Amino acid sequence: MSKQQLKERGFTIIEVVLVLAIAALIFLMVFIALPALQSSQRDTARKEDVSTVASAINSWTSNNRGAATLTDTALRPYWENHVSRNTTTVNVRASLTAAQAVTVTDATIDIYPRATCGEQGGSGTFNLRVGTARQYALVTRVEAGNGSAFCQQL
């Protein structure tokens, strides 16, 4: 073989480095985007869990026709096997007697009887207003917005 044929057979070091740099850039973009996507999926699951617990409250209310007081124990069979792993605890809190800011924690849905959703408070808090005897506010913490709260009312 001549020197000319040997020279044309392979890639130059510059070409190899350029391909590796492009591949590294693609991997970097994927690894940067992946945590944000996972966080968004967890927040969606948390919001769906709140809706599931809201449906559980409606079912419990229909079954008891308002005769009993809603408690953690009474509500548990209605939601227990229907929420994601992002929710570990559902607490029924005391009824509101005045508007107040409530603190929410991770993996927890807090139910406030006689309350309606107000506005977002500081980090990890939500302002609730007093509602009627048939209203409930369900509050949980989400990752979007640096641990802000999500509230749904019935």
N, CA and C atoms as an extended XYZ file, in Angstrom:
462
Properties=species:S:1:pos:R:3:atomname:S:1:resname:S:1:resid:I:1 pbc="F F F"
N         0.832       -1.179        0.000 N   MET     1
C         0.000        0.000        0.000 CA  MET     1
C         0.874        1.239        0.000 C   MET     1
N         0.367        2.219       -0.672 N   SER     2
C         1.121        3.466       -0.712 CA  SER     2
C         0.790        4.296        0.523 C   SER     2
N         1.594        5.310        0.735 N   LYS     3
C         1.366        6.192        1.887 CA  LYS     3
C         0.038        6.931        1.754 C   LYS     3
N        -0.351        7.245        0.549 N   GLN     4
C        -1.612        7.950        0.311 CA  GLN     4
C        -2.801        7.090        0.732 C   GLN     4
N        -2.793        5.787        0.424 N   GLN     5
C        -3.889        4.895        0.788 CA  GLN     5
C        -3.978        4.711        2.308 C   GLN     5
N        -2.848        4.601        2.984 N   LEU     6
C        -2.848        4.460        4.439 CA  LEU     6
C        -3.406        5.706        5.129 C   LEU     6
N        -3.112        6.861        4.586 N   LYS     7
C        -3.542        8.115        5.185 CA  LYS     7
C        -5.064        8.297        5.094 C   LYS     7
N        -5.716        7.762        4.092 N   GLU     8
C        -7.139        7.962        3.876 CA  GLU     8
C        -8.015        6.910        4.554 C   GLU     8
N        -7.469        5.927        5.225 N   ARG     9
C        -8.250        4.819        5.759 CA  ARG     9
C        -9.049        5.147        7.019 C   ARG     9
N        -8.607        5.955        7.921 N   GLY    10
C        -9.274        6.152        9.205 CA  GLY    10
C        -9.695        7.588        9.451 C   GLY    10
N       -10.239        7.795       10.664 N   PHE    11
C       -10.649        9.127       11.084 CA  PHE    11
C        -9.472        9.831       11.728 C   PHE    11
N        -9.459       11.135       11.616 N   THR    12
C        -8.413       11.897       12.295 CA  THR    12
C        -8.799       12.046       13.765 C   THR    12
N        -7.858       12.384       14.577 N   ILE    13
C        -8.109       12.559       16.015 CA  ILE    13
C        -9.101       13.696       16.257 C   ILE    13
N        -9.063       14.717       15.439 N   ILE    14
C        -9.987       15.849       15.565 CA  ILE    14
C       -11.425       15.382       15.333 C   ILE    14
N       -11.642       14.550       14.339 N   GLU    15
C       -12.981       14.042       14.055 CA  GLU    15
C       -13.504       13.186       15.209 C   GLU    15
N       -12.664       12.352       15.771 N   VAL    16
C       -13.066       11.504       16.898 CA  VAL    16
C       -13.414       12.354       18.114 C   VAL    16
N       -12.586       13.336       18.421 N   VAL    17
C       -12.830       14.218       19.565 CA  VAL    17
C       -14.119       15.010       19.352 C   VAL    17
N       -14.362       15.461       18.135 N   LEU    18
C       -15.570       16.220       17.835 CA  LEU    18
C       -16.828       15.362       18.038 C   LEU    18
N       -16.817       14.135       17.578 N   VAL    19
C       -17.955       13.232       17.761 CA  VAL    19
C       -18.177       12.949       19.247 C   VAL    19
N       -17.111       12.708       19.999 N   LEU    20
C       -17.237       12.465       21.439 CA  LEU    20
C       -17.772       13.695       22.173 C   LEU    20
N       -17.340       14.879       21.759 N   ALA    21
C       -17.818       16.110       22.395 CA  ALA    21
C       -19.314       16.302       22.141 C   ALA    21
N       -19.762       16.021       20.937 N   ILE    22
C       -21.190       16.143       20.621 CA  ILE    22
C       -22.001       15.127       21.423 C   ILE    22
N       -21.510       13.896       21.521 N   ALA    23
C       -22.200       12.867       22.305 CA  ALA    23
C       -22.278       13.270       23.781 C   ALA    23
N       -21.192       13.814       24.316 N   ALA    24
C       -21.179       14.257       25.714 CA  ALA    24
C       -22.179       15.385       25.934 C   ALA    24
N       -22.295       16.290       24.978 N   LEU    25
C       -23.244       17.393       25.077 CA  LEU    25
C       -24.685       16.879       25.085 C   LEU    25
N       -24.973       15.892       24.260 N   ILE    26
C       -26.316       15.302       24.231 CA  ILE    26
C       -26.631       14.629       25.565 C   ILE    26
N       -25.682       13.848       26.103 N   PHE    27
C       -25.892       13.206       27.404 CA  PHE    27
C       -26.098       14.241       28.503 C   PHE    27
N       -25.349       15.329       28.467 N   LEU    28
C       -25.482       16.384       29.465 CA  LEU    28
C       -26.882       16.993       29.427 C   LEU    28
N       -27.394       17.259       28.235 N   MET    29
C       -28.739       17.831       28.117 CA  MET    29
C       -29.794       16.869       28.657 C   MET    29
N       -29.632       15.587       28.405 N   VAL    30
C       -30.585       14.594       28.912 CA  VAL    30
C       -30.543       14.542       30.435 C   VAL    30
N       -29.355       14.535       31.021 N   PHE    31
C       -29.238       14.451       32.476 CA  PHE    31
C       -29.699       15.724       33.169 C   PHE    31
N       -29.655       16.855       32.482 N   ILE    32
C       -30.175       18.091       33.065 CA  ILE    32
C       -31.698       18.102       33.009 C   ILE    32
N       -32.272       17.611       31.916 N   ALA    33
C       -33.726       17.633       31.743 CA  ALA    33
C       -34.436       16.547       32.545 C   ALA    33
N       -33.776       15.438       32.818 N   LEU    34
C       -34.417       14.298       33.472 CA  LEU    34
C       -34.959       14.608       34.872 C   LEU    34
N       -34.198       15.253       35.763 N   PRO    35
C       -34.758       15.546       37.097 CA  PRO    35
C       -35.991       16.453       37.045 C   PRO    35
N       -35.996       17.424       36.142 N   ALA    36
C       -37.161       18.302       36.027 CA  ALA    36
C       -38.383       17.517       35.563 C   ALA    36
N       -38.184       16.596       34.647 N   LEU    37
C       -39.282       15.762       34.168 CA  LEU    37
C       -39.813       14.868       35.287 C   LEU    37
N       -38.914       14.278       36.062 N   GLN    38
C       -39.330       13.415       37.166 CA  GLN    38
C       -40.080       14.211       38.229 C   GLN    38
N       -39.604       15.417       38.519 N   SER    39
C       -40.276       16.279       39.492 CA  SER    39
C       -41.692       16.608       39.029 C   SER    39
N       -41.834       16.918       37.765 N   SER    40
C       -43.148       17.216       37.205 CA  SER    40
C       -44.076       16.008       37.298 C   SER    40
N       -43.549       14.827       37.040 N   GLN    41
C       -44.364       13.613       37.138 CA  GLN    41
C       -44.799       13.346       38.578 C   GLN    41
N       -43.908       13.587       39.546 N   ARG    42
C       -44.280       13.396       40.949 CA  ARG    42
C       -45.361       14.393       41.369 C   ARG    42
N       -45.246       15.645       40.900 N   ASP    43
C       -46.268       16.643       41.220 CA  ASP    43
C       -47.619       16.259       40.627 C   ASP    43
N       -47.606       15.747       39.407 N   THR    44
C       -48.851       15.292       38.783 CA  THR    44
C       -49.470       14.158       39.594 C   THR    44
N       -48.638       13.231       40.058 N   ALA    45
C       -49.137       12.116       40.875 CA  ALA    45
C       -49.714       12.631       42.191 C   ALA    45
N       -49.066       13.628       42.799 N   ARG    46
C       -49.579       14.186       44.056 CA  ARG    46
C       -50.945       14.840       43.842 C   ARG    46
N       -51.083       15.573       42.747 N   LYS    47
C       -52.361       16.229       42.458 CA  LYS    47
C       -53.454       15.196       42.180 C   LYS    47
N       -53.099       14.118       41.508 N   GLU    48
C       -54.067       13.036       41.289 CA  GLU    48
C       -54.449       12.372       42.610 C   GLU    48
N       -53.486       12.262       43.528 N   ASP    49
C       -53.783       11.708       44.852 CA  ASP    49
C       -54.780       12.589       45.601 C   ASP    49
N       -54.621       13.904       45.489 N   VAL    50
C       -55.562       14.822       46.134 CA  VAL    50
C       -56.961       14.613       45.555 C   VAL    50
N       -57.051       14.449       44.245 N   SER    51
C       -58.356       14.188       43.616 CA  SER    51
C       -58.939       12.859       44.080 C   SER    51
N       -58.081       11.854       44.250 N   THR    52
C       -58.538       10.547       44.736 CA  THR    52
C       -59.094       10.663       46.151 C   THR    52
N       -58.402       11.400       47.004 N   VAL    53
C       -58.872       11.583       48.383 CA  VAL    53
C       -60.160       12.410       48.390 C   VAL    53
N       -60.268       13.385       47.482 N   ALA    54
C       -61.511       14.161       47.380 CA  ALA    54
C       -62.679       13.242       47.004 C   ALA    54
N       -62.436       12.320       46.091 N   SER    55
C       -63.474       11.340       45.728 CA  SER    55
C       -63.807       10.439       46.909 C   SER    55
N       -62.785       10.097       47.697 N   ALA    56
C       -63.010        9.274       48.892 CA  ALA    56
C       -63.897       10.010       49.890 C   ALA    56
N       -63.681       11.307       50.040 N   ILE    57
C       -64.520       12.099       50.950 CA  ILE    57
C       -65.962       12.109       50.449 C   ILE    57
N       -66.138       12.289       49.143 N   ASN    58
C       -67.496       12.269       48.574 CA  ASN    58
C       -68.171       10.923       48.809 C   ASN    58
N       -67.429        9.838       48.626 N   SER    59
C       -67.992        8.496       48.859 CA  SER    59
C       -68.353        8.306       50.323 C   SER    59
N       -67.449        8.710       51.219 N   TRP    60
C       -67.693        8.572       52.653 CA  TRP    60
C       -68.923        9.392       53.051 C   TRP    60
N       -69.011       10.618       52.538 N   THR    61
C       -70.144       11.486       52.865 CA  THR    61
C       -71.454       10.873       52.378 C   THR    61
N       -71.439       10.312       51.170 N   SER    62
C       -72.652        9.671       50.639 CA  SER    62
C       -73.054        8.463       51.474 C   SER    62
N       -72.070        7.675       51.874 N   ASN    63
C       -72.366        6.469       52.657 CA  ASN    63
C       -72.864        6.785       54.060 C   ASN    63
N       -72.391        7.884       54.624 N   ASN    64
C       -72.759        8.227       56.002 CA  ASN    64
C       -73.824        9.311       56.079 C   ASN    64
N       -74.172        9.891       54.979 N   ARG    65
C       -75.209       10.925       54.890 CA  ARG    65
C       -75.033       12.025       55.940 C   ARG    65
N       -73.784       12.355       56.218 N   GLY    66
C       -73.504       13.431       57.149 CA  GLY    66
C       -73.781       13.108       58.598 C   GLY    66
N       -74.072       11.849       58.918 N   ALA    67
C       -74.427       11.481       60.294 CA  ALA    67
C       -73.211       11.393       61.204 C   ALA    67
N       -72.057       11.090       60.646 N   ALA    68
C       -70.853       10.909       61.460 CA  ALA    68
C       -69.843       12.012       61.139 C   ALA    68
N       -68.848       12.119       62.013 N   THR    69
C       -67.778       13.081       61.801 CA  THR    69
C       -66.642       12.406       61.045 C   THR    69
N       -66.129       13.079       60.040 N   LEU    70
C       -65.027       12.541       59.240 CA  LEU    70
C       -63.766       12.429       60.094 C   LEU    70
N       -63.157       11.245       60.111 N   THR    71
C       -61.908       11.016       60.843 CA  THR    71
C       -60.925       10.294       59.932 C   THR    71
N       -59.646       10.284       60.348 N   ASP    72
C       -58.611        9.559       59.597 CA  ASP    72
C       -58.998        8.094       59.426 C   ASP    72
N       -59.414        7.473       60.521 N   THR    73
C       -59.733        6.041       60.522 CA  THR    73
C       -60.935        5.732       59.637 C   THR    73
N       -61.952        6.559       59.695 N   ALA    74
C       -63.157        6.327       58.893 CA  ALA    74
C       -62.880        6.484       57.399 C   ALA    74
N       -61.987        7.397       57.048 N   LEU    75
C       -61.713        7.674       55.637 CA  LEU    75
C       -60.707        6.700       55.018 C   LEU    75
N       -59.843        6.112       55.837 N   ARG    76
C       -58.756        5.265       55.330 CA  ARG    76
C       -59.201        4.194       54.333 C   ARG    76
N       -60.251        3.422       54.572 N   PRO    77
C       -60.626        2.381       53.599 CA  PRO    77
C       -60.989        2.930       52.217 C   PRO    77
N       -61.361        4.197       52.151 N   TYR    78
C       -61.787        4.783       50.883 CA  TYR    78
C       -60.610        5.203       49.996 C   TYR    78
N       -59.450        5.491       50.586 N   TRP    79
C       -58.315        5.962       49.786 CA  TRP    79
C       -57.101        5.054       49.849 C   TRP    79
N       -57.007        4.185       50.827 N   GLU    80
C       -55.768        3.482       51.172 CA  GLU    80
C       -55.065        2.807       49.992 C   GLU    80
N       -55.759        2.090       49.156 N   ASN    81
C       -55.115        1.372       48.056 CA  ASN    81
C       -55.226        2.103       46.726 C   ASN    81
N       -55.550        3.384       46.768 N   HIS    82
C       -55.810        4.113       45.530 CA  HIS    82
C       -54.899        5.312       45.308 C   HIS    82
N       -53.946        5.556       46.183 N   VAL    83
C       -53.030        6.686       45.993 CA  VAL    83
C       -51.643        6.168       45.623 C   VAL    83
N       -50.833        7.053       45.054 N   SER    84
C       -49.487        6.673       44.624 CA  SER    84
C       -48.539        6.588       45.819 C   SER    84
N       -47.319        6.164       45.537 N   ARG    85
C       -46.297        6.085       46.590 CA  ARG    85
C       -45.828        7.466       47.029 C   ARG    85
N       -46.242        8.512       46.322 N   ASN    86
C       -45.868        9.872       46.700 CA  ASN    86
C       -46.655       10.374       47.906 C   ASN    86
N       -47.738        9.686       48.243 N   THR    87
C       -48.560       10.067       49.394 CA  THR    87
C       -48.551        8.934       50.404 C   THR    87
N       -48.082        9.224       51.605 N   THR    88
C       -48.013        8.193       52.640 CA  THR    88
C       -49.015        8.424       53.766 C   THR    88
N       -49.468        9.665       53.938 N   THR    89
C       -50.338        9.990       55.065 CA  THR    89
C       -51.466       10.909       54.616 C   THR    89
N       -52.660       10.637       55.116 N   VAL    90
C       -53.804       11.531       54.924 CA  VAL    90
C       -54.330       11.861       56.315 C   VAL    90
N       -54.330       13.146       56.658 N   ASN    91
C       -54.763       13.591       57.989 CA  ASN    91
C       -56.024       14.431       57.882 C   ASN    91
N       -56.996       14.157       58.739 N   VAL    92
C       -58.165       15.021       58.864 CA  VAL    92
C       -57.865       15.966       60.020 C   VAL    92
N       -57.792       17.239       59.729 N   ARG    93
C       -57.461       18.252       60.735 CA  ARG    93
C       -58.734       18.819       61.364 C   ARG    93
N       -58.556       19.677       62.342 N   ALA    94
C       -59.694       20.319       63.009 CA  ALA    94
C       -60.347       21.325       62.065 C   ALA    94
N       -61.646       21.522       62.245 N   SER    95
C       -62.379       22.501       61.435 CA  SER    95
C       -61.832       23.894       61.689 C   SER    95
N       -61.841       24.709       60.645 N   LEU    96
C       -61.377       26.088       60.800 CA  LEU    96
C       -62.454       26.931       61.467 C   LEU    96
N       -62.035       27.805       62.359 N   THR    97
C       -62.952       28.767       62.955 CA  THR    97
C       -62.616       30.174       62.485 C   THR    97
N       -61.431       30.344       61.921 N   ALA    98
C       -61.002       31.625       61.362 CA  ALA    98
C       -60.008       31.332       60.242 C   ALA    98
N       -59.864       32.287       59.336 N   ALA    99
C       -58.899       32.112       58.248 CA  ALA    99
C       -57.512       31.923       58.846 C   ALA    99
N       -56.745       31.033       58.256 N   GLN   100
C       -55.404       30.792       58.787 CA  GLN   100
C       -54.479       30.254       57.703 C   GLN   100
N       -53.181       30.437       57.930 N   ALA   101
C       -52.154       29.872       57.056 CA  ALA   101
C       -51.781       28.509       57.619 C   ALA   101
N       -51.813       27.489       56.776 N   VAL   102
C       -51.474       26.139       57.219 CA  VAL   102
C       -50.170       25.716       56.558 C   VAL   102
N       -49.374       24.965       57.299 N   THR   103
C       -48.113       24.445       56.787 CA  THR   103
C       -48.337       23.040       56.263 C   THR   103
N       -47.794       22.768       55.087 N   VAL   104
C       -47.947       21.442       54.491 CA  VAL   104
C       -46.593       20.749       54.461 C   VAL   104
N       -46.626       19.429       54.589 N   THR   105
C       -45.392       18.649       54.592 CA  THR   105
C       -45.383       17.685       53.416 C   THR   105
N       -44.210       17.171       53.106 N   ASP   106
C       -44.058       16.232       52.001 CA  ASP   106
C       -44.826       14.944       52.271 C   ASP   106
N       -45.345       14.355       51.212 N   ALA   107
C       -45.998       13.038       51.223 CA  ALA   107
C       -47.237       12.992       52.112 C   ALA   107
N       -47.833       14.145       52.392 N   THR   108
C       -49.001       14.211       53.270 CA  THR   108
C       -50.105       15.026       52.604 C   THR   108
N       -51.317       14.551       52.730 N   ILE   109
C       -52.486       15.332       52.322 CA  ILE   109
C       -53.243       15.673       53.595 C   ILE   109
N       -53.424       16.955       53.845 N   ASP   110
C       -54.172       17.412       55.014 CA  ASP   110
C       -55.563       17.845       54.561 C   ASP   110
N       -56.572       17.361       55.279 N   ILE   111
C       -57.965       17.682       54.976 CA  ILE   111
C       -58.468       18.624       56.066 C   ILE   111
N       -58.993       19.771       55.660 N   TYR   112
C       -59.539       20.744       56.602 CA  TYR   112
C       -61.043       20.882       56.360 C   TYR   112
N       -61.858       20.325       57.276 N   PRO   113
C       -63.311       20.515       57.150 CA  PRO   113
C       -63.667       21.983       57.366 C   PRO   113
N       -64.781       22.405       56.785 N   ARG   114
C       -65.262       23.786       56.918 CA  ARG   114
C       -64.228       24.800       56.441 C   ARG   114
N       -63.543       24.482       55.346 N   ALA   115
C       -62.515       25.387       54.833 CA  ALA   115
C       -62.582       25.457       53.314 C   ALA   115
N       -62.121       26.582       52.776 N   THR   116
C       -61.967       26.744       51.335 CA  THR   116
C       -60.548       27.225       51.052 C   THR   116
N       -60.095       26.992       49.840 N   CYS   117
C       -58.742       27.391       49.457 CA  CYS   117
C       -58.673       28.900       49.286 C   CYS   117
N       -57.633       29.473       49.830 N   GLY   118
C       -57.372       30.895       49.648 CA  GLY   118
C       -56.252       31.068       48.642 C   GLY   118
N       -55.198       31.759       49.040 N   GLU   119
C       -54.070       31.974       48.145 CA  GLU   119
C       -52.809       31.327       48.707 C   GLU   119
N       -51.833       31.188       47.835 N   GLN   120
C       -50.544       30.603       48.201 CA  GLN   120
C       -49.871       31.491       49.236 C   GLN   120
N       -49.367       30.872       50.298 N   GLY   121
C       -48.633       31.624       51.306 CA  GLY   121
C       -47.152       31.599       50.980 C   GLY   121
N       -46.318       31.642       51.998 N   GLY   122
C       -44.880       31.520       51.798 CA  GLY   122
C       -44.517       30.091       51.448 C   GLY   122
N       -43.255       29.775       51.511 N   SER   123
C       -42.789       28.436       51.151 CA  SER   123
C       -43.409       27.382       52.060 C   SER   123
N       -44.158       26.463       51.461 N   GLY   124
C       -44.754       25.372       52.224 CA  GLY   124
C       -45.983       25.740       53.022 C   GLY   124
N       -46.597       26.893       52.751 N   THR   125
C       -47.820       27.269       53.457 CA  THR   125
C       -48.908       27.630       52.454 C   THR   125
N       -50.138       27.545       52.927 N   PHE   126
C       -51.286       27.926       52.102 CA  PHE   126
C       -52.299       28.596       53.006 C   PHE   126
N       -52.897       29.671       52.532 N   ASN   127
C       -53.880       30.407       53.317 CA  ASN   127
C       -55.273       29.852       53.038 C   ASN   127
N       -55.949       29.414       54.090 N   LEU   128
C       -57.300       28.868       53.973 CA  LEU   128
C       -58.303       29.844       54.561 C   LEU   128
N       -59.519       29.792       54.030 N   ARG   129
C       -60.620       30.614       54.535 CA  ARG   129
C       -61.681       29.701       55.138 C   ARG   129
N       -62.483       30.241       56.014 N   VAL   130
C       -63.569       29.475       56.626 CA  VAL   130
C       -64.645       29.227       55.573 C   VAL   130
N       -65.112       27.976       55.528 N   GLY   131
C       -66.158       27.604       54.581 CA  GLY   131
C       -67.405       27.138       55.309 C   GLY   131
N       -68.298       26.526       54.562 N   THR   132
C       -69.539       26.007       55.141 CA  THR   132
C       -69.292       24.608       55.711 C   THR   132
N       -70.314       24.055       56.345 N   ALA   133
C       -70.193       22.729       56.957 CA  ALA   133
C       -69.972       21.632       55.919 C   ALA   133
N       -70.328       21.882       54.669 N   ARG   134
C       -70.190       20.865       53.630 CA  ARG   134
C       -68.938       21.055       52.778 C   ARG   134
N       -68.080       21.995       53.124 N   GLN   135
C       -66.881       22.252       52.326 CA  GLN   135
C       -65.640       21.681       53.004 C   GLN   135
N       -64.708       21.238       52.165 N   TYR   136
C       -63.429       20.710       52.633 CA  TYR   136
C       -62.325       21.300       51.769 C   TYR   136
N       -61.182       21.568       52.381 N   ALA   137
C       -59.988       21.970       51.634 CA  ALA   137
C       -58.942       20.878       51.825 C   ALA   137
N       -58.379       20.403       50.726 N   LEU   138
C       -57.338       19.375       50.758 CA  LEU   138
C       -56.040       20.030       50.310 C   LEU   138
N       -55.000       19.917       51.126 N   VAL   139
C       -53.744       20.605       50.855 CA  VAL   139
C       -52.593       19.610       50.872 C   VAL   139
N       -51.680       19.741       49.906 N   THR   140
C       -50.460       18.939       49.873 CA  THR   140
C       -49.318       19.798       49.356 C   THR   140
N       -48.113       19.309       49.514 N   ARG   141
C       -46.921       20.032       49.063 CA  ARG   141
C       -46.473       19.483       47.718 C   ARG   141
N       -46.074       20.384       46.816 N   VAL   142
C       -45.542       19.991       45.513 CA  VAL   142
C       -44.129       20.542       45.363 C   VAL   142
N       -43.379       19.957       44.443 N   GLU   143
C       -41.988       20.369       44.249 CA  GLU   143
C       -41.861       21.637       43.423 C   GLU   143
N       -42.789       21.869       42.514 N   ALA   144
C       -42.729       23.065       41.674 CA  ALA   144
C       -42.835       24.305       42.550 C   ALA   144
N       -42.096       25.329       42.227 N   GLY   145
C       -42.159       26.556       43.003 CA  GLY   145
C       -41.491       26.443       44.353 C   GLY   145
N       -40.442       25.659       44.444 N   ASN   146
C       -39.670       25.508       45.684 CA  ASN   146
C       -40.527       25.071       46.864 C   ASN   146
N       -41.263       24.007       46.683 N   GLY   147
C       -42.037       23.447       47.786 CA  GLY   147
C       -43.314       24.185       48.079 C   GLY   147
N       -43.959       24.707       47.059 N   SER   148
C       -45.218       25.399       47.281 CA  SER   148
C       -46.328       24.389       47.569 C   SER   148
N       -47.466       24.890       47.981 N   ALA   149
C       -48.588       24.023       48.339 CA  ALA   149
C       -49.601       23.984       47.201 C   ALA   149
N       -50.341       22.888       47.151 N   PHE   150
C       -51.438       22.726       46.194 CA  PHE   150
C       -52.704       22.494       47.001 C   PHE   150
N       -53.763       23.197       46.668 N   CYS   151
C       -55.020       23.086       47.407 CA  CYS   151
C       -56.165       22.787       46.449 C   CYS   151
N       -57.022       21.872       46.866 N   GLN   152
C       -58.251       21.571       46.122 CA  GLN   152
C       -59.388       21.588       47.121 C   GLN   152
N       -60.484       22.219       46.748 N   GLN   153
C       -61.612       22.269       47.679 CA  GLN   153
C       -62.807       21.523       47.127 C   GLN   153
N       -63.595       20.987       48.060 N   LEU   154
C       -64.846       20.303       47.730 CA  LEU   154
C       -65.996       21.185       48.133 C   LEU   154
